[in-house]
Amino acid sequence: MAANGANSAPKAVELTFDKGTRTWTTPAGIDYGPGSVHGNRVQHVLDHAVPNPNKTTHSVFNVERKEVLGLIDEAWLKKGNPLPNDPGAYVVPMGRIIGTGGENGIKIIVRPGTNKIITAYLIQ
């Protein structure tokens, strides 16, 4: 069963929007609310869908832009416990290459104890 999950391709996900909180929610239950220089956390995370030559450190997902949030949902569902010294940070090995630089894991940062995402990006 793990082999199937390791080889599964991410899918585009359908988000639901709450007008009152201006929050987008994914099928896995991650809330992408307002914030960041991009205006909302969806756009902030999707910044990692394309190269940014203006940043010295900037990882890029190796999937289509429409599949990035599905990949983060996949990581969220298998996340386990947060880091011992950072209750809002999860490091999730994905078991396959998911970044253009050979990255195989995702770091997800949320408000501690919630599903409210701050950012998510690739790691080795």
Order of alpha helices (4+ residues) and beta strands (2+ residues): alpha-beta-beta-beta-alpha-alpha-beta-beta-beta
